[in-house]
């Protein structure tokens, strides 16, 4: 580690003022940032903790959507969304280990946009709206590439509004060391449409699987997915899996998610 300043604001306005200073970066749950600091992959002069801001907490059903504050932890979502949005609760319950779930936040995960993170798939599949300190951004416009989002300098995620589907499920093939998704597929069925989004497999990051969405909109069954597979081109290749392996696993996770939702 190295020397840096740490601020603990208690209001969003105070946090944004601090983040406007040169060399400042936000710190949410720290599950990605702290390891990066230890490895000197990131060296901000000042960290602004978001963990003591009441405005970023809370989770409530508003109309037909579940609205979750950016500072809500994975564990809180796993416990608190069981009744209103069980598919999302199940996703949160499989993130990391208990230590990660009790510290990591949805806002931090969404803002980091790791190519193997889970929440971006749920956000895309449901057509969620990302609420920030400046505006509201549709999920389709928010995730722009590996570790890249539409967030501007000094802008932070304050919450996410998830339309609640009729049924949903998340199929996740877990990398056993990190518990990230080697392949993850979130499926959400609404009245008149189906959303399918894939994480963990593409060199371009999370994406919607349009062919699967169209097939499932006609018939929300595993049989409707006959012959639908992802091409290996553009898929991640690393020590954990080749591109064709990841493409095949995405197909397996898709079918498991549909079976679980059905």
C-alpha positions in Angstrom: 0.0 0.0 0.0 1.0 3.7 0.0 -0.1 6.9 1.6 -3.4 8.5 0.6 -6.1 10.6 2.2 -9.4 8.9 3.2 -12.6 10.9 3.6 -15.9 9.6 5.1 -18.6 12.0 4.0 -22.1 11.4 5.4 -24.1 13.1 2.6 -24.1 12.8 -1.2 -23.5 16.5 -1.7 -20.4 16.4 0.6 -19.1 13.3 -1.3 -19.5 15.0 -4.7 -17.6 18.1 -3.5 -14.7 15.9 -2.4 -14.7 13.9 -5.6 -14.5 17.2 -7.6 -11.0 17.6 -6.2 -8.1 16.5 -8.4 -6.8 13.0 -7.6 -9.9 11.8 -5.7 -11.7 8.5 -6.4 -14.9 7.0 -4.9 -14.6 4.0 -2.6 -17.7 1.9 -2.3 -17.4 -1.7 -1.0 -13.8 -1.8 -2.1 -13.8 -5.4 -3.4 -12.1 -4.4 -6.6 -10.4 -1.1 -5.7 -8.6 -2.3 -2.5 -6.8 -5.2 -4.3 -5.9 -2.7 -7.1 -4.3 -0.4 -4.5 -2.3 -3.2 -3.0 -1.0 -4.2 -6.4 -0.3 -0.5 -7.3 -2.6 -0.8 -10.3 -4.4 2.2 -9.0 -2.9 5.0 -7.0 -5.4 7.8 -6.2 -4.3 10.5 -3.9 -7.6 10.6 -2.1 -10.4 8.0 -1.5 -13.9 9.2 -0.8 -15.8 6.5 1.0 -19.5 6.2 0.1 -20.4 3.7 2.8 -21.7 6.2 5.3 -24.2 8.0 3.1 -27.8 7.3 4.0 -29.0 8.5 0.6 -27.3 5.6 -1.1 -29.0 3.0 1.1 -32.4 1.4 1.0 -34.4 -0.9 -1.2 -38.0 -0.6 -2.1 -40.7 -1.5 -4.6 -41.8 1.6 -6.5 -44.7 0.8 -8.9 -43.5 -2.1 -11.1 -39.8 -1.7 -10.3 -37.5 -2.6 -7.5 -35.3 0.4 -6.7 -32.0 -0.3 -4.9 -29.6 2.3 -3.5 -26.0 2.2 -4.9 -24.6 1.5 -1.4 -26.7 -1.6 -0.8 -24.6 -4.7 -0.3 -25.0 -8.0 -2.2 -26.0 -9.7 1.0 -28.7 -7.2 1.7 -30.1 -7.8 -1.8 -29.9 -11.5 -1.4 -32.0 -11.3 1.8 -34.2 -8.3 1.0 -35.3 -9.1 -2.6 -36.4 -12.7 -2.1 -40.1 -11.8 -2.2 -40.2 -9.0 -4.7 -37.5 -10.2 -7.2 -36.3 -13.7 -6.4 -34.3 -13.9 -9.6 -32.1 -11.0 -8.5 -31.9 -12.2 -4.9 -30.6 -15.5 -6.2 -28.0 -13.8 -8.3 -26.8 -11.7 -5.4 -26.6 -14.8 -3.1 -24.0 -16.4 -5.4 -21.6 -13.4 -5.7 -18.3 -14.1 -4.1 -18.2 -15.5 -0.5 -19.9 -14.2 2.7 -17.1 -11.6 3.2 -17.6 -10.2 -0.3 -21.4 -10.2 -0.1 -21.4 -8.4 3.2 -19.1 -5.6 1.9 -19.4 -5.3 -1.8 -22.2 -3.0 -3.2 -24.4 -3.0 -6.3 -23.3 0.5 -7.1 -19.6 -0.4 -7.1 -20.2 -3.5 -9.2 -22.3 -1.6 -11.8 -19.8 1.2 -12.0 -16.8 -1.1 -12.3 -18.5 -3.2 -15.1 -16.1 -6.1 -14.8 -16.6 -8.4 -17.9 -17.5 -11.3 -15.5 -19.7 -9.3 -13.1 -23.3 -10.5 -12.4 -25.4 -7.4 -12.0 -24.8 -6.0 -15.5 -26.5 -9.1 -17.0 -29.5 -8.5 -14.7 -29.6 -4.8 -15.6 -29.5 -5.4 -19.3 -32.0 -8.3 -19.3 -34.6 -6.4 -17.3 -34.1 -3.0 -19.0 -33.0 -1.4 -15.8 -32.3 2.3 -15.3 -29.0 3.3 -13.7 -29.5 6.4 -11.5 -26.5 8.6 -11.0 -25.6 11.8 -9.2 -26.3 13.7 -12.5 -29.0 11.8 -14.5 -30.7 8.5 -15.3 -29.2 6.2 -17.9 -30.8 3.1 -19.6 -28.8 0.0 -19.1 -28.5 -0.5 -22.8 -26.6 2.8 -23.0 -24.7 2.5 -19.7 -22.4 -0.5 -20.4 -20.0 0.5 -23.1 -17.2 -2.0 -23.0 -14.8 -3.9 -20.7 -14.6 -1.9 -17.5 -16.2 1.0 -19.3 -19.5 2.8 -18.7 -21.2 6.0 -19.6 -20.2 7.5 -16.3 -18.4 10.9 -16.5 -15.7 12.2 -14.2 -17.0 12.7 -10.7 -20.3 11.0 -11.5 -21.3 8.1 -9.3 -24.1 5.4 -9.3 -26.7 6.4 -6.7 -29.1 3.5 -7.4 -30.6 1.1 -9.9 -34.3 0.7 -10.9 -35.0 -2.8 -12.0 -38.4 -3.5 -13.7 -39.8 -6.6 -11.9 -40.3 -9.5 -14.4 -43.0 -12.1 -14.2 -40.4 -14.7 -13.8 -36.6 -14.6 -14.0 -33.5 -16.7 -13.2 -29.7 -16.5 -13.5 -27.6 -19.4 -14.8 -24.0 -19.0 -13.6 -21.0 -21.3 -14.2 -18.7 -20.2 -11.4 -14.9 -19.8 -11.6 -14.1 -21.6 -8.3 -11.3 -19.3 -7.1 -12.9 -15.9 -7.7 -16.5 -16.9 -7.8 -16.9 -14.6 -10.9 -18.9 -16.0 -13.8 -17.0 -18.0 -16.4 -20.4 -17.8 -18.1 -23.5 -16.2 -16.8 -26.9 -15.7 -18.4 -29.8 -13.8 -16.9 -33.3 -14.4 -18.3 -36.3 -12.3 -17.5 -39.8 -12.7 -18.9 -42.3 -9.8 -19.0 -45.7 -9.4 -20.5 -44.9 -9.3 -24.2 -41.1 -9.5 -24.1 -38.2 -11.5 -22.8 -34.7 -10.2 -21.9 -31.6 -12.3 -22.1 -28.1 -11.0 -21.2 -24.8 -12.7 -21.0 -21.7 -12.0 -18.9 -18.3 -13.6 -18.4 -17.8 -14.7 -22.0 -17.3 -11.8 -24.4 -14.2 -9.7 -25.1 -16.6 -6.8 -25.4 -18.2 -7.3 -22.0 -21.9 -7.9 -21.1 -24.3 -8.1 -24.0 -27.9 -9.0 -24.8 -28.5 -12.2 -26.7 -31.1 -11.1 -29.3 -31.6 -14.4 -31.0 -32.4 -16.1 -27.6 -34.8 -13.2 -26.7 -36.7 -13.6 -29.9 -37.0 -17.4 -29.6 -38.2 -17.2 -26.0 -40.7 -14.4 -26.7 -42.5 -16.9 -29.0 -42.2 -19.8 -26.6 -40.6 -19.5 -23.1 -39.3 -23.1 -23.2 -36.0 -24.9 -23.5 -37.3 -26.5 -26.7 -37.6 -23.0 -28.3 -33.8 -22.7 -28.0 -33.0 -25.7 -30.2 -30.1 -24.8 -32.5 -29.4 -21.5 -30.8 -25.7 -21.1 -29.8 -23.1 -18.3 -29.6 -20.2 -18.2 -32.1 -16.8 -18.6 -30.5 -15.5 -15.5 -32.3 -15.0 -12.6 -30.0 -15.2 -14.7 -26.8 -12.6 -14.5 -24.0 -9.6 -16.9 -24.1 -7.7 -17.3 -20.9 -6.3 -20.1 -18.6 -9.9 -20.8 -17.4 -11.4 -21.5 -20.8 -11.1 -21.2 -24.6 -13.5 -19.1 -26.7 -15.5 -22.1 -27.9 -15.8 -23.5 -24.4 -17.2 -20.2 -23.1 -19.6 -20.0 -26.0 -20.9 -23.5 -25.3 -21.2 -22.8 -21.6 -23.3 -19.7 -22.2 -25.7 -21.9 -24.1 -25.9 -24.4 -21.2 -26.4 -21.5 -18.7 -29.2 -20.1 -20.9 -31.1 -23.3 -20.9 -30.6 -23.8 -17.1 -31.9 -20.3 -16.5 -35.0 -20.9 -18.6 -35.6 -24.2 -16.8 -35.3 -22.5 -13.4 -37.5 -19.6 -14.4 -40.1 -22.0 -15.8 
